Amino acid sequence: MQDFSQAFAQAFLLIFNLDATLVGIIALSLQTTFTAVLIACLLGFPMGAALAVWRFPGRMALVVFLNSLMGLPPVVVGLMVYLMLSAAGPLGFLQLLYTPTAMVIAQVVLVTPIVAALARQVIEDLHGEYDEMLRAMGAGRWQTLGTLLFDARYSLVTSALAGLGRALAEVGAVIIVGGNIANVTRVMTTTIALETSKGELALALGLGFILITLSILINASVFLLKHTAQRRAYA
């Protein structure tokens, strides 16, 4: 086990010197996370908007199910994706297991319900406010969806940032499907877990500082977006 003061000093040196290992891990983390969140938004926003606007039998059951998926245990998601992508699984022929793509898939499964559920609530509130006006204008289903999604863009970005924060902090699912392979699938969270278990704290602390900074930036962005949306609403 490293001395704490020495570990902190080495961690800051790794950051300020832009250590190649640290930068590579951060780059892979951001690449997989942003890709997963983008895909989750492309899937989740229309899904949430459709549940908010359209009325059909079983809608409430789907809403309850979607909200329940927000609490999916990451290790269970990792296990499900592992079984799908393993050699004996239905998608084994794609040979995606222990690749960044498998990690993206696991994160998409985790983040999409969060993004969709938050989007549904935002769009449903907005739909209640604009429903009569949209009907009077003769807007169809798809026009209504497009209008509401555009008008709620600031709130939807906030939903995306919430999904981004969730994906950045993920450990269980990505380590199951990614394998935590050096220079291949090793990301910030899995590296922190590995280095801490080995008693090598410098790299773990350096990545921890980066994660905390990213978390602060995400929360600050959410606050600023909400403030901007409120100012526009009252302008």
C-alpha positions in Angstrom: 0.0 0.0 0.0 1.4 3.4 -1.0 1.8 6.2 1.5 -1.2 8.5 1.1 0.7 11.7 0.7 3.0 10.2 -1.8 0.0 8.7 -3.7 -1.8 12.2 -3.8 1.4 13.8 -5.1 1.9 11.2 -7.8 -1.8 11.5 -8.8 -1.5 15.2 -9.4 1.8 14.6 -11.3 0.0 12.1 -13.6 -2.7 14.7 -14.3 -0.5 17.7 -14.9 2.0 15.7 -17.0 -0.9 14.2 -19.0 0.4 10.7 -18.4 -0.3 8.5 -21.5 -1.9 5.7 -19.6 -4.2 8.1 -17.7 -5.1 10.0 -20.9 -5.8 6.8 -22.8 -8.2 5.5 -20.1 -10.0 8.8 -19.9 -10.3 9.0 -23.7 -11.8 5.5 -23.9 -14.2 6.2 -21.0 -15.5 9.4 -22.7 -15.7 7.7 -26.1 -17.8 4.8 -24.9 -19.9 6.9 -22.5 -20.8 9.6 -25.0 -21.6 7.0 -27.7 -23.9 5.2 -25.3 -25.6 8.3 -24.2 -26.1 9.5 -27.8 -27.7 6.2 -28.8 -29.8 6.2 -25.6 -31.1 9.7 -26.4 -31.9 8.7 -30.0 -33.9 5.8 -28.6 -35.2 7.2 -25.4 -36.5 10.7 -26.4 -39.0 9.5 -29.0 -40.0 6.6 -26.8 -40.7 8.9 -23.9 -42.5 11.4 -26.1 -44.7 8.7 -27.6 -45.7 7.4 -24.2 -46.4 11.0 -23.1 -48.6 12.0 -26.1 -50.2 8.8 -27.5 -53.1 7.1 -25.7 -53.5 3.3 -26.2 -54.4 0.2 -24.2 -51.6 -0.8 -21.8 -50.0 2.6 -21.8 -49.9 3.0 -18.0 -48.5 -0.5 -17.6 -45.7 0.5 -20.0 -45.1 3.7 -18.1 -44.8 1.8 -14.8 -42.5 -0.7 -16.5 -40.3 2.0 -17.9 -40.0 3.7 -14.6 -39.1 0.4 -13.0 -36.3 -0.1 -15.5 -34.6 3.1 -14.2 -33.5 1.0 -11.2 -32.0 -1.9 -13.2 -29.1 -3.5 -11.2 -26.0 -2.9 -13.4 -24.5 -6.3 -12.7 -27.8 -7.9 -13.9 -27.6 -5.9 -17.1 -24.0 -6.9 -17.5 -25.0 -10.5 -17.1 -27.8 -10.3 -19.6 -25.6 -8.6 -22.2 -22.8 -11.1 -21.5 -25.2 -14.0 -22.2 -26.4 -12.4 -25.4 -22.8 -11.8 -26.7 -21.1 -14.9 -25.4 -20.0 -17.6 -27.8 -23.1 -19.7 -26.9 -25.4 -16.7 -27.0 -27.6 -15.6 -30.0 -25.2 -12.8 -30.9 -22.0 -14.7 -30.2 -21.2 -14.8 -33.9 -20.6 -11.0 -33.8 -17.6 -11.6 -31.4 -18.3 -8.4 -29.5 -17.7 -9.7 -26.0 -14.7 -7.9 -24.3 -14.8 -5.0 -26.7 -15.7 -1.4 -26.3 -18.8 -2.1 -28.3 -20.1 -4.5 -25.7 -19.5 -1.8 -23.1 -21.5 0.6 -25.1 -24.4 -1.8 -25.5 -24.5 -2.4 -21.7 -24.5 1.3 -21.0 -27.3 1.9 -23.6 -29.4 -0.7 -21.8 -28.8 1.1 -18.5 -29.2 4.7 -19.7 -32.1 4.4 -22.2 -34.8 3.8 -19.5 -33.5 6.8 -17.5 -33.6 9.1 -20.5 -36.9 7.8 -21.7 -38.6 8.1 -18.3 -37.4 11.7 -17.7 -38.3 12.7 -21.3 -41.8 11.2 -20.8 -42.4 13.3 -17.7 -41.1 16.5 -19.4 -43.2 16.0 -22.6 -46.3 15.0 -20.7 -46.3 18.2 -18.7 -45.7 20.2 -21.8 -48.4 18.4 -23.8 -50.9 19.2 -21.1 -50.1 22.9 -21.6 -50.1 22.9 -25.4 -52.6 20.2 -26.2 -55.6 22.4 -27.1 -53.4 24.8 -29.2 -51.9 21.9 -31.2 -55.3 20.4 -31.8 -56.6 23.8 -33.0 -53.7 24.0 -35.4 -54.6 20.6 -36.8 -51.2 19.0 -35.8 -51.0 15.3 -36.3 -49.3 12.8 -34.0 -45.9 13.1 -35.5 -46.1 16.9 -35.8 -47.1 17.1 -32.2 -44.2 14.9 -31.1 -41.7 16.9 -33.1 -43.1 20.2 -31.8 -43.0 19.1 -28.2 -39.5 17.6 -28.5 -38.2 20.8 -29.9 -39.9 23.0 -27.4 -38.6 20.8 -24.5 -35.0 20.8 -25.8 -33.4 22.4 -22.8 -35.1 20.0 -20.4 -34.2 17.1 -22.6 -30.6 18.1 -22.6 -30.8 18.0 -18.8 -32.2 14.4 -19.1 -29.3 13.5 -21.3 -26.8 14.9 -18.8 -28.5 12.8 -16.1 -27.9 9.8 -18.3 -24.3 10.9 -18.9 -23.6 11.1 -15.2 -25.1 7.6 -14.7 -23.0 6.1 -17.5 -19.8 7.7 -16.4 -20.1 6.2 -12.9 -20.9 2.7 -14.2 -18.7 -0.2 -13.0 -20.5 -3.5 -12.7 -22.0 -3.9 -16.2 -18.9 -2.7 -18.1 -16.5 -4.8 -16.2 -18.6 -8.0 -16.9 -18.9 -7.4 -20.7 -15.6 -5.5 -21.2 -13.3 -7.6 -19.0 -11.2 -4.6 -17.9 -8.4 -5.4 -20.5 -5.5 -3.0 -20.5 -5.4 -0.7 -23.5 -8.6 -2.3 -24.8 -11.5 -2.0 -22.5 -10.1 -0.5 -19.3 -12.1 2.7 -18.4 -11.9 5.1 -15.4 -14.3 3.3 -13.0 -12.9 -0.2 -13.7 -9.3 1.1 -13.4 -10.0 2.7 -10.1 -11.5 -0.5 -8.7 -8.5 -2.6 -10.0 -5.8 -0.2 -8.8 -7.3 0.2 -5.4 -7.5 -3.6 -5.0 -3.8 -3.8 -5.8 -3.0 -1.0 -3.4 -1.6 1.2 -6.2 -3.4 4.4 -5.4 -1.8 7.1 -7.6 -3.6 6.2 -10.8 -6.8 5.5 -9.0 -6.7 8.9 -7.2 -5.8 10.7 -10.5 -8.8 9.1 -12.3 -11.0 9.8 -9.2 -10.2 13.5 -9.4 -11.1 13.5 -13.1 -14.4 11.8 -12.4 -15.3 14.2 -9.6 -14.4 17.1 -11.9 -16.6 15.7 -14.6 -19.5 15.1 -12.1 -19.2 18.8 -11.0 -19.2 20.0 -14.6 -22.3 17.9 -15.4 -24.2 19.1 -12.4 -23.2 22.7 -13.2 -24.4 22.3 -16.8 -27.8 20.9 -15.5 -28.2 23.9 -13.2 -27.3 26.4 -16.0 -29.7 24.7 -18.4 -32.5 24.8 -16.0 -31.8 28.5 -15.2 -31.7 29.3 -18.9 -35.0 27.5 -19.5 -36.7 29.3 -16.6 -35.5 32.7 -17.9 -36.8 31.9 -21.4 -40.1 30.8 -20.0 -40.6 34.0 -18.0 -39.2 36.3 -20.7 
